[in-house]
């Protein structure tokens, strides 16, 4: 039996989003059902659809809500202004790894999205309605440094994607222990190692 709790519209919407995040992060988009979300939230499916047009709409909003609490673009944009290559790459690695550790739902949702081949721009957004992603920003910086003669002439977009994917693969491995037990206390050493290896390959 559904126990109804009176909430205003804003609080009800927030409750639905939080419940949906729990379900989506455990089962992915394909494995989740609106019925299950409704039951966990102790509300009806009809009430969910009063707030969200579809399951896809709910999924999109939950991702935007989650990642709006972990904005990465402002940090990277500030680092880019300095043209300090190590700072740019290490700040990206530090942000993605640390926030993935703070909220494992980020890692789980990213992994599910990859497996389900879903468009997952929210993971590199700053949480606002914007078309630029972290990959776009990093690719632009790499191209700028290529034009400066600092980096070798390569495809900047491919390089940016490879770096971000490498960071996420490390985060996945820490979460799922795919290649072995999680590192006990990686700290800054992981970020430094990832950054050094990648930058050494980029520099001309």
matplotlib code that plots the C-alpha trace (Angstrom):
import matplotlib.pyplot as plt

x = [0.0, 1.3, 1.7, 1.2, 3.2, 2.1, 5.0, 5.0, 5.8, 9.4, 10.1, 8.2, 10.2, 13.5, 12.3, 11.6, 15.0, 16.9, 14.9, 15.5, 19.2, 19.4, 17.6, 19.4, 22.8, 22.0, 20.4, 21.2, 18.6, 17.5, 17.1, 15.2, 11.4, 9.2, 7.1, 10.0, 10.9, 7.3, 7.2, 10.5, 9.2, 5.8, 4.0, 2.1, 3.5, 1.0, 2.5, 5.9, 4.6, 3.1, 6.6, 8.5, 7.3, 8.9, 11.4, 14.0, 13.2, 13.5, 16.9, 18.2, 17.1, 18.5, 21.9, 21.9, 21.0, 23.8, 26.5, 25.4, 26.8, 30.2, 31.0, 34.3, 34.4, 35.0, 38.0, 39.5, 38.8, 40.7, 43.6, 43.6, 44.1, 47.5, 48.7, 50.2, 49.9, 50.5, 47.9, 45.3, 45.6, 46.1, 43.1, 40.9, 42.2, 41.9, 38.3, 37.0, 38.7, 37.9, 34.2, 33.8, 35.1, 32.8, 29.7, 30.1, 26.8, 28.9, 31.1, 28.2, 26.1, 29.0, 29.7, 26.0, 25.8, 28.9, 27.4, 24.0, 25.5, 23.6, 24.5, 26.1, 27.1, 26.0, 29.1, 31.3, 28.9, 29.1, 25.5, 24.1, 22.3, 25.4, 26.7, 30.4, 31.8, 35.0, 36.2, 35.6, 37.3, 40.4, 40.6, 40.6, 43.4, 45.5, 45.0, 46.1, 49.2, 49.8, 49.5, 52.0, 54.5, 54.5, 52.6, 53.3, 50.8, 48.1, 44.3, 43.4, 40.0, 41.3, 43.9, 41.4, 39.0, 41.8, 43.0, 39.5, 38.7, 41.9, 41.0, 37.5, 38.9, 41.1, 38.1, 36.1, 38.9, 39.1, 35.3, 35.1, 38.6, 38.8, 42.6, 43.2, 42.6, 42.0, 45.1, 45.3, 46.1, 46.7, 46.4, 48.1, 50.4, 47.8, 47.0, 50.7, 51.4, 48.5, 49.4, 53.1, 52.6, 50.2, 52.0, 55.3, 53.5, 52.0, 55.1, 57.0]
y = [0.0, 3.4, 5.8, 9.3, 12.2, 15.7, 17.7, 20.8, 20.6, 21.5, 19.0, 16.3, 16.7, 16.6, 13.4, 11.8, 12.8, 11.5, 8.2, 7.9, 8.4, 5.5, 3.2, 4.4, 4.1, 0.5, -0.8, 1.7, 3.3, 0.1, -2.0, 0.7, 0.9, 3.9, 1.6, 0.7, 4.4, 5.2, 2.4, 3.4, 7.0, 5.8, 7.6, 6.7, 6.4, 9.0, 11.6, 11.0, 11.8, 15.0, 16.2, 14.5, 13.9, 10.4, 8.0, 9.6, 13.1, 11.9, 10.3, 13.4, 15.7, 13.3, 13.3, 17.1, 17.4, 15.1, 16.7, 20.2, 19.5, 18.7, 21.5, 20.9, 23.5, 26.5, 24.8, 23.8, 27.2, 28.9, 26.5, 27.1, 30.8, 30.2, 28.0, 25.7, 22.4, 20.3, 22.3, 21.9, 18.1, 17.5, 19.6, 17.5, 14.2, 15.4, 16.6, 13.5, 11.1, 12.9, 13.5, 10.0, 8.8, 11.2, 10.1, 6.6, 7.1, 9.2, 6.2, 3.8, 6.0, 6.6, 2.9, 2.1, 4.8, 3.4, -0.1, 1.1, 3.4, 6.4, 10.0, 11.1, 14.8, 15.5, 13.9, 16.6, 19.5, 22.2, 21.6, 24.5, 24.4, 24.5, 22.7, 22.8, 19.7, 19.0, 17.2, 20.2, 22.5, 20.3, 19.7, 23.4, 23.9, 21.1, 22.6, 26.0, 24.5, 22.7, 26.1, 27.5, 24.9, 23.2, 20.1, 17.9, 18.0, 15.4, 15.3, 17.4, 15.9, 12.3, 13.3, 15.0, 12.1, 9.6, 11.5, 11.8, 8.2, 7.2, 9.0, 7.4, 4.0, 4.4, 5.5, 2.5, 0.2, 1.7, 1.2, -2.3, -3.6, -4.9, -5.2, -5.9, -4.5, -0.8, 1.2, 1.8, 5.5, 6.9, 10.5, 13.0, 10.3, 8.9, 12.4, 13.1, 9.8, 10.1, 13.7, 13.1, 10.1, 11.9, 15.2, 13.5, 12.0, 15.3, 17.5, 18.1]
z = [0.0, -1.0, 1.9, 0.6, 2.1, 1.3, -0.3, -2.3, -6.0, -5.7, -2.8, -4.6, -7.7, -5.7, -4.0, -7.3, -8.7, -5.7, -5.8, -9.5, -9.1, -6.7, -9.1, -12.3, -10.6, -9.6, -12.7, -15.5, -17.8, -19.5, -16.3, -14.4, -14.3, -13.5, -11.4, -9.2, -8.7, -7.8, -5.3, -3.6, -3.4, -2.1, -4.9, -8.0, -11.5, -12.6, -10.1, -11.6, -15.1, -13.8, -13.2, -16.1, -19.6, -20.0, -18.5, -20.8, -19.5, -15.9, -16.7, -18.3, -15.4, -12.8, -14.5, -14.8, -11.2, -10.0, -12.1, -11.3, -7.8, -9.3, -11.8, -13.6, -16.3, -14.1, -12.5, -15.9, -17.5, -14.7, -15.2, -19.0, -18.5, -16.9, -19.9, -17.2, -19.0, -15.8, -14.0, -16.7, -17.0, -13.3, -12.4, -14.7, -13.3, -9.7, -10.2, -12.0, -9.6, -6.4, -7.2, -8.4, -5.0, -3.1, -5.0, -6.6, -8.5, -10.9, -11.8, -12.0, -14.2, -16.5, -16.8, -17.5, -20.1, -21.9, -21.8, -22.9, -25.6, -24.3, -25.0, -21.8, -22.2, -18.6, -17.3, -18.8, -18.4, -15.8, -14.9, -16.9, -20.3, -22.5, -25.5, -24.5, -22.8, -21.0, -24.0, -26.2, -23.8, -23.4, -27.2, -27.7, -25.2, -26.8, -30.2, -28.9, -27.5, -30.8, -32.5, -29.9, -31.0, -27.5, -28.4, -31.4, -34.3, -33.6, -33.6, -30.5, -30.1, -30.1, -27.5, -25.3, -25.4, -24.7, -21.6, -20.1, -20.9, -19.2, -16.1, -16.1, -16.7, -13.6, -11.6, -12.9, -11.9, -8.4, -8.0, -9.6, -9.0, -12.6, -12.8, -9.1, -5.6, -5.4, -4.6, -0.8, -0.8, -4.3, -3.4, -5.7, -7.0, -9.4, -10.8, -11.2, -12.9, -15.4, -16.2, -16.6, -18.9, -21.1, -21.3, -22.2, -25.2, -26.3, -26.0, -29.2]

ax = plt.figure().add_subplot(projection="3d")
ax.plot(x, y, z, "-o")
ax.set_aspect("equal")
plt.show()
